[in-house]
């Protein structure tokens, strides 16, 4: 059975052309800095993101953690969104491994952090307090693209307050495609930027921490400590190079499919669809949580996979076609019509 898997864009599988690039990759020992394909990927990523350097990591979680550890010492603090991946979904890694204290704040509706609220939680320089060191943003945030003028203000704010600035850019390329700008236009003011190759870009594994050379050097040391020195990683890096060269522009197709899915789901009685927030490849819908189980098993019988409780994040990607989106929307409609009840 062909599944229409809307749970995440992490589920994509490498295409035949990507697998070919992986099979043919020239490799060496990356811990010695001798894997030519990893080196090429790191230069390419740094160039595209507009930073001095980049280091290849096993996952977005590892890359974000390397970034936080590069910026902050024991007893330092980072300001971060309450729902941000770097706070909520990374096992508390910064606190567990770095003794770094998070200061979470609610995201605004547009996915930004209100800079006045950020200013209000910066701790005074006094030994009672953790040292506020870093501001972390996320772009896209739940599929929403941070406005460029906001980013400009955030960069100026961080400079003014002497804070480092980290971007969880797991889906930076979705934001760039949506805005029609080079990714570096979004990321250039940040000190560190984590990008993921294994989301919409379709690589099986891999992220990069891009940033100022000094911070990337520190992060490379942390990567080793975290067990992330990967030896002949060129096989994975080749997939990443392929993804960056061939799968960025096509993200527009995922965005069109998400908009089409939202349209297809709008107006179903019993399902609330937030069509206004569909900017990239994510659609959020909600329903009476009591119907979760019935809905999920009904959809599964139709070959459609979703996850969530009460609220569902439906994600389009490389392995979801326009036809798949229509099939999924029809399956939802059937469930909520008398046939599905
Ligand atoms: N997020 C996953 C889940 O963990 C929620 C997903 O399915 O979206 N930053 C952001 C903004 C992310 O969404 C994710 C993955 C990561 C970082 C971590 O990437 P990985 O999974 O490679 O560690």
Boltz pocket constraint, residues with backbone or C-beta under 6 A from the ligand:
constraints:
  - pocket:
      binder: B
      contacts: [[A, 7], [A, 8], [A, 9], [A, 10], [A, 58], [A, 59], [A, 60], [A, 61], [A, 62], [A, 64], [A, 85], [A, 86], [A, 89], [A, 138], [A, 140], [A, 168], [A, 170], [A, 171], [A, 196], [A, 198], [A, 207]]
      max_distance: 6.0
